[in-house]
Amino acid sequence: MSLVTDIFPIDLALPDYDVVIPCHDRAHVVADGVASVLAQDHAPVRVIVVDDGSNDDSATVIRAVADAHPGRVEAAILPRNGGASNARNVGAALCRSTWIAFLDSDDVWLPGAAGALLGAGAMRKADIVVGHFARVEHGSAPGEPECGWNGGDIRAALATGGVVGPSWSIVRRETVFAVGGFDPSFRNCNDWDFYTRAAAAGANFRRIDACVALYRTVAGDRLVNDHLAGSRNADRVLAHPYLAGLVAANRAG
């Protein structure tokens, strides 16, 4: 599997896109994510970095990055922590391009990520394009590329868990707003809920065989580690009418 985009013609006319990076207490890594996006051969129109009421120096770092890239990076500083869903929605409201990527502040895009994702979207008339990612555990070497979805029936895949992540996918702007963005009542499982509602609304999902992002484990609290809340929110996602019947059938079988 390639770590760069050599799947689509380099002269393919790629659509415009914006990138939203929500950040909470990630002053030590958030600039890495911004740099990885700005370094793409097909650069974004704008990168919107949303500080979600951080307790560290994230807001200062984000403002400095925005000042260093006027017109390309915009800082949105929220006065209090509202969660990743709210931060993504704030960023999405500032986007104007056809496509939006939601990159987590501790992850980075690999070279060629934008071309691979957008090339698939343009050629396959997709609404959501999903690539692969490689795990980086506490600064170690990247693991093998992986993706929770095999590219088959997206409904069947979502009935098994949160198989799509924002850092290695890209979404049409109209799809984001058609489903009302991310649900702020989910403090975790919010990605899974979002992609489930998008699929239920008829979004066309496509997967590519390119590794587009590094999923990095860095210092700091992670909501994904709140197992009790995660279990409750997983039950909420699985109760969605789009999934509930299939989940019941799987459990009965």
C-alpha positions in Angstrom: 0.0 0.0 0.0 1.3 3.4 -0.9 1.9 6.2 1.6 1.5 8.8 -1.1 -1.0 9.4 -3.9 0.1 7.7 -7.0 -3.4 6.3 -7.7 -4.9 9.2 -9.6 -3.4 11.4 -12.5 -1.4 14.3 -11.1 -3.1 16.6 -13.6 -6.6 15.8 -12.4 -8.5 19.0 -11.6 -9.1 18.7 -7.9 -11.8 20.6 -6.1 -11.2 23.1 -3.3 -11.3 22.1 0.3 -10.9 23.5 3.8 -9.5 21.8 6.9 -11.0 22.1 10.4 -8.7 21.2 13.3 -10.3 21.1 16.7 -7.8 21.4 19.6 -8.0 21.0 23.4 -4.8 21.0 25.4 -2.6 20.1 22.5 -0.2 23.0 22.4 2.8 20.7 21.9 1.5 19.1 18.7 -1.2 21.2 17.1 1.2 23.1 14.8 2.4 19.7 13.4 -1.1 19.0 12.0 -1.4 22.5 10.5 2.0 22.1 8.9 1.2 18.7 7.4 -1.9 20.2 5.7 -0.2 23.3 4.4 2.5 21.1 2.9 0.1 19.2 0.6 0.7 19.5 -3.1 -2.9 20.4 -3.4 -3.2 22.9 -0.6 -6.4 23.8 1.2 -8.1 27.1 0.7 -8.1 27.6 4.5 -7.2 25.8 7.7 -9.5 26.7 10.6 -8.0 25.8 13.9 -10.5 25.8 16.8 -9.2 26.1 20.3 -11.8 24.4 22.5 -11.3 26.2 25.8 -7.8 24.8 26.4 -6.1 25.0 29.7 -2.6 25.0 28.3 -0.9 27.4 25.7 -2.9 26.0 22.7 -4.6 29.3 22.0 -1.3 31.2 22.0 0.3 28.6 19.6 -2.8 28.7 17.3 -2.8 32.5 17.1 0.9 32.4 16.3 0.4 29.9 13.5 -2.4 32.0 12.1 -0.3 35.1 12.2 2.4 33.3 10.3 0.0 32.3 7.6 -2.4 35.2 7.1 -5.3 34.3 4.8 -4.5 30.6 5.0 -4.9 29.7 8.6 -7.7 31.1 10.8 -7.8 30.9 14.6 -11.1 30.4 16.3 -10.7 30.7 20.1 -13.6 29.5 22.2 -14.0 30.8 25.7 -14.9 27.4 27.3 -14.6 23.7 26.5 -17.7 22.5 24.6 -16.3 19.2 23.2 -14.9 18.1 19.9 -18.3 18.0 18.2 -19.0 21.7 19.0 -15.5 22.7 17.9 -15.8 20.9 14.6 -19.2 22.6 14.0 -17.8 26.0 14.8 -15.0 25.3 12.2 -17.3 23.9 9.6 -19.5 27.1 9.8 -16.5 29.1 8.7 -15.8 26.8 5.7 -16.8 27.8 2.2 -15.1 25.1 0.0 -16.8 22.1 -1.6 -15.0 19.7 0.7 -14.1 19.7 4.4 -11.5 17.6 6.2 -11.6 17.3 10.0 -8.1 16.6 11.2 -7.6 15.8 14.9 -5.0 18.1 16.5 -2.7 15.2 17.5 -2.7 13.6 14.1 -1.0 14.6 10.8 -1.6 14.1 7.1 1.0 12.3 5.0 2.2 13.8 1.8 -0.3 13.3 -1.0 -3.3 12.8 1.3 -5.4 15.6 -0.2 -4.8 14.5 -3.7 -5.7 10.9 -2.9 -8.9 11.7 -1.0 -10.1 14.4 -3.4 -9.1 12.5 -6.5 -11.4 9.6 -5.4 -14.2 12.0 -4.6 -14.0 13.7 -8.0 -13.7 10.5 -10.0 -16.2 8.4 -8.1 -18.8 11.0 -7.3 -18.4 10.3 -3.6 -19.7 12.3 -0.6 -17.3 10.8 1.9 -13.9 9.4 1.0 -12.1 7.2 3.5 -8.4 6.3 3.4 -6.1 4.3 5.6 -4.1 5.4 8.6 -1.0 4.3 10.5 -0.7 4.3 14.3 2.2 6.0 16.0 2.3 5.0 19.7 4.2 7.5 21.9 6.6 8.5 19.2 7.4 5.0 17.9 7.6 4.1 14.2 4.3 4.0 12.3 2.5 0.7 12.3 1.0 -1.0 9.3 -1.7 0.9 7.4 -5.2 0.1 8.6 -8.8 1.0 8.1 -11.8 -0.3 10.0 -14.0 -0.4 6.9 -13.2 -2.9 4.1 -14.9 -0.8 1.5 -18.0 -3.0 1.4 -21.4 -2.4 2.9 -21.0 0.8 5.0 -24.2 0.0 7.0 -23.0 -3.4 8.0 -19.6 -1.9 8.9 -21.1 0.9 11.0 -23.2 -1.7 12.8 -20.0 -3.2 14.2 -18.4 0.1 15.5 -16.8 3.4 14.7 -15.0 2.2 11.5 -14.3 5.6 10.0 -12.2 8.4 11.5 -12.1 12.1 10.6 -8.3 12.3 10.3 -8.2 9.9 7.3 -11.4 10.9 5.5 -12.9 13.9 3.8 -16.6 15.0 3.5 -18.6 17.2 1.1 -19.6 20.4 2.8 -23.2 19.9 1.8 -23.2 16.5 3.5 -21.9 18.0 6.7 -24.8 20.5 6.9 -27.4 18.1 5.5 -27.1 16.1 8.7 -26.6 19.0 11.1 -22.9 18.4 11.6 -21.6 16.7 14.7 -23.9 16.1 17.7 -22.5 18.0 20.7 -24.3 15.7 23.1 -21.8 13.0 22.2 -18.5 13.6 24.2 -17.2 10.4 22.6 -18.4 8.2 19.7 -19.3 11.5 18.0 -17.5 10.4 14.8 -19.3 7.1 14.7 -22.7 9.0 15.2 -21.9 11.5 12.5 -21.0 8.9 9.8 -24.0 6.8 10.8 -26.3 9.8 10.3 -24.6 10.7 7.0 -25.0 7.1 5.7 -28.6 7.1 6.8 -29.2 10.3 4.8 -27.8 8.6 1.7 -24.2 9.8 1.6 -22.1 7.9 -0.9 -19.0 6.4 0.9 -15.9 5.4 -1.0 -12.7 3.9 0.3 -9.2 4.2 -1.2 -6.1 2.0 -0.6 -3.8 4.9 0.2 -2.5 5.6 3.7 -3.2 9.3 4.3 -2.7 10.0 8.0 -0.7 9.2 11.1 -2.9 8.5 14.1 -0.7 9.6 16.9 -0.9 8.7 20.6 0.4 11.8 22.5 0.4 13.0 26.1 -2.9 14.3 27.4 -6.3 13.0 28.4 -8.4 11.3 25.7 -12.2 11.0 25.9 -11.9 7.7 24.1 -10.5 6.3 27.4 -13.8 7.1 29.3 -15.2 3.6 28.9 -18.5 4.0 30.8 -19.5 7.1 28.7 -18.2 5.3 25.6 -20.4 2.3 26.2 -23.5 4.5 26.8 -22.8 6.5 23.6 -22.2 3.3 21.6 -25.6 2.1 22.6 -27.1 5.4 21.5 -25.5 5.1 18.0 -26.5 1.4 17.6 -30.1 2.4 18.5 -30.3 4.7 15.4 -33.0 3.4 13.1 -30.5 3.0 10.3 -28.6 0.5 12.4 -31.0 -0.9 15.0 -32.7 -3.5 12.8 -29.4 -4.9 11.5 -27.9 -4.9 15.0 -30.9 -6.8 16.3 -30.7 -9.3 13.5 -27.0 -9.8 14.1 -27.5 -10.4 17.8 -30.4 -12.8 17.1 -28.2 -14.8 14.7 
